Amino acid sequence: MRRVRVGIIGATGYTGLELVRILKGHPYVDITYLASKNFAGKSMDQVYPFTMEKILLEEINTDKIKSNCDVLFTVLPSGASYELTKEVGAVKVIDLGADLRFDDPSIYEKWYSKKLIGYEKNNRAYGLVELYRNEIKRVSFVGNPGCYPTCVLLSLAPILKEGFLCESEIFVDAKSGVSGAGRREEAEYSFCEIDESLKAYNPVTHRHVPEMEEQMKRLSNKDIAVTFVPHLVPMIRGILSTVYVKSNLSTEEAYALYCEFYKEEKFIHVLKPGIYPSTKWSYGSNHFFVSFAKDERTNTLILIGVLDNLVKGASGQAVQNMNLLFSLPEDSGLEFNPIYP
């Protein structure tokens, strides 16, 4: 089986570091190019000795990308990744930002205040592997989903796809570890501010809302309104999303539906009614867990999903996408268990 030459732009952030960690253990990959705006000129192990990776960090150089890479992972500010896709020739791109996530570019323009010229011409796919596997295999560019949308959409997909939603309004209460905010210098992300504290942020206006709504419409073929409130919790990794939907399904019926829908998925784990997941169950892994409860008084089905925001919510899912693009076994490089405790 062929080896894949991999480049990463934004290699020194949390997501980039997680890509390096995963790809160093991938049996069919060679890391051939790393770029970092802040640390160009230093080797990776000079900046992070624990990576034990001696490759030199460079400025972005499209000629080197084209000559040294088969696939490029981009972790860049909004707008930058999209512009890069026009300059890298035949190199496939998996973007971990928002530039390639939307089917309708006008949604991106509204929420990110940037226009993507010629977007409709891109051979791209939304990279939620378990839902769009066949599409992803045929494209050149993949928009890796956001961490919250991954958790919420995997929690909801069987109900949306099979038409078991009674009302077109969904409420999501989500909680994430601090690494989801990336490496930040602001005081509000410091230890003293975060430790032993819990707070909501960007209620209603979070940029993952339009991403979720677009994909929910695609799955259900109808407009769905999402009320989404994320919270920052004092832990490093993990997302737990509690999703409230009106549905006539019982917990037992939901369990049977999800077991059938996800029966071939190695990384999706459907829990029996009465068993509720912890973020620790997915810590450091590409695994996703989902469970159910039913409030019969209000006919509300409660879906509880957990994943690691840096792995299944970002870098692990990106590697899944890469494996599909190059016809590699989908779990290559991802066959590691969660870290517990």
Secondary structure, 3 states (H helix, E strand, C coil): CCCEEEEEECCCCHHHHHHHHHHHCCCCEEEEEEECCCCCCCEHHHHCHHHCCCCEEECCCHHHHHHHCCEEEECCCCCHHHHHHCCCCCCEEEECCCCCCCCCHHHHHHHHCCCCCCHHHCCEEECCHHHHHHHHCCCCEEECCCHHHHHHHHHHHHHHHHCCCCCCEEEEEEEECHHHHCCCCCHHHCHHHHCCCCEECCCCCCCHHHHHHHHHHHHHCCCCEEEEEEEECCCCCCEEEEEEEECCCCHHHHHHHHHHHCCCCCCEEECCCCCCCCHHHHCCCCCEEEEEEEECCCCEEEEEEEECCCHHHHHHHHHHHHHHHCCCCCCCCCCCCCCCC
